[in-house]
Amino acid sequence: MTEDEVLAEFRAAEALLQGHFILSSGKHSANYLQCARVLMNADRAARLAVALAQKLPRDIRGSVDIVVSPAMGGIIIGHEMGRALNTDAVFLERPHGTFELRRGFAIQPGQKVLMVEDVVTTGLSSRQAMDAVREAGGIVMAEVALVDRSAGEADLGVPFYPLVSLNFPVYEPDALPPELAAIPAEKPGSRKN
């Protein structure tokens, strides 16, 4: 799937938004990709997951024992990646601020894990999720994401295979351009605080 085809999927789902958004990283942007909208159609989600699976090198794709994704944003694409790779998919939650496995999910010591995210901006959430996987005994082989918003800058410590890389400008809250500062900000992601 080409970058244009991926963006066409976002446009078809009305998931490429413009305005003033506060990202989960705390940074601000005039553009937001609402992955929940692009994934609300099961056929579209499956197509995107298959495209992500095809981006993985064969040796990694063939060695994945389990797919792990962080809640909330990674759950649907993580599930679809499990289907595309014919393996189980579990997710991490943050009930008390740090990621943990719940609901009876477990990672066996030495299991090879593929991390799956919807969007990576700074990579902080991904690194925190990987820490939880390692604490559970898993070996993180690589990470995939629908969107890399970091412009290739996120250092995840493992090979990273995004479906599309976008370079929308992001700003610190105290360094907004006047045209963005004039628009009320909204926080459309899953983390409201």
N, C-alpha and C positions, 0 to 999 in steps of 0.2 A: 504494500500500500504506500503510495507516494505521500509526501507532505501535503500536497494539494488535495488529495483524496481524503486524508485525515481531517483537514480543515473543512472540507465539504461536509463531512459527517457532523462536525460541530455546528456548522451553519444550518444544516437541515434540521437539527434538534433545537435550534435557537439557543445554543449553549455558548456562543461567542458574544460576550456582553461588553458594552461600552458604558462608561460612567466614571464614578470614583469609588474604588473598592479598597478595603483593608484586607490584605492577604493574611493567611494564618501565621506567616512570619512576622506580622506587625508592620510590614512595609505597605506602601500605597501604590496603586496602579490605576490607569485609565482603562485597562482591559482585564477581563476575567473570563476564564474558561470554566464553565459550570459542568464539570464532568458528570455529576449526578444526572443532568439532563441528557447528555449524550449516551449515558448508560441505561436510561430508563427503558429503552427499546432492547429487548433481549437479542434480537437478530443483529442489531448494530453492535451491541456489546460483544457478542460472539465473534463478529467480523474483526473488531478491533483487537480482541485477545488473540485470534489466530495470526493477525499481522504482527503483534508483539512477539508471539512464539517464534515466528519466522525470522525475527531480527536476532534471536539468540544464536550464538555459534552452536553447531551440532553437538560438540562435546559437553557443553553446559546443558543444553536442552535434554540430552540423553541421560544426564546424571542427577537431575532434580528428583528428590524423594518426596518433597512436600513444598507447597506454596504457602507463604505467609504474607499477610497484608495488615496494615494498621487500620483500625476503625477510625472514622467512619468511611472516609473517601475511598479507601482501597478495597473494601469488602466486595463490591460487585465485580470489579475488574479482576480481583484476586480469585474469586470463584470461577469466573470465566477462563482465567489462565489455568486453573486446575483442570477444567474440562478440556482445554486445548492441549494440555500436556498429559492428560489421562492420569492425574494424580490427585491426592487429597489437597484441599485448601482450607486453611484455618486463619483466624484473625486475632490480632492483639487489641486490647482495650486499655484505656487510661482511667480507671475509676478513681484513682487517687493521685493523678498527675504523672505517673510513670507507666510505661507499657507493661502489660502482663498478659499471660494466657489465662483464660477463664473458660467457663462452660464445659469443662472436661477436656479441653484441647490440650495436647501435649506434643512435645518434640522429643524424639528419642535421641539419646546421646549419639553424636556422629552423623545424624541425618543431614543430608545436603538440602539446603533451603534456597529457594528463589524468592526474594522479596519483591512484592508488587505494590506499586503506588499509583494513584491517579495523577497527581502533579507533584513535581519536585521544584521548590523555589530556592531554598538555601541548603537543603539536605539535612537539616537538624532533626526533623521528625524521623527521617529514614535511618539516620545514625542511631537515634534513641531506640527505634524498633529493632535494629540489628543487635544492639546491646542486649535487649531482652531475649532475642533468639539465642545469642551466644550463652547467656546465663542459663538458658534451658538446655544447653548442650548441643545446639544446632550449629552447623557450619554454613555460613552465608556464602553462596557461590557467586551470586550476581544480583543486580536489581534491574527491574524493568519498570517503566512508567509510561502512561499515555503521553504526558507532556513534561518536558524539561523546560522550566521557566528560568533556569539559572544561566542561560546562554553558555552552557558548558562549564560553568564555574563551580558547580556543586562537587565537593570531594566526598564521596561516599565510602571510600576505602575498599570498594569492590568494583568489578566491571559494571558499567551502567549502560543500559540499552533503552533509551526513550523512543517512543514511536514518532514523536515530533519534537523539535527544539524550537522554542520561540524566544525572541528577544524583545518582549514588550518592556519598555522602561519601568523601573520601580523606584520608589522614592522613600526616604526616611520621613517619618511624620513631621519633623521640624524643617524639612527641606522640600516642600511641595512647590511645584510651579504654580503661578497665580491662577491659571485657567483650571487647574485641578482643585486648588484650595477653594475656589468659588462654588464648587459643586458639593452638596452634602455627601458624606462618605457612608457607604453601607458595607456590611461584613456578611457576604453571602455564603461563606464556608460553614463547615460543621462545628468549628470551635468559635463560640461567641464571645469568650472572654480572653 
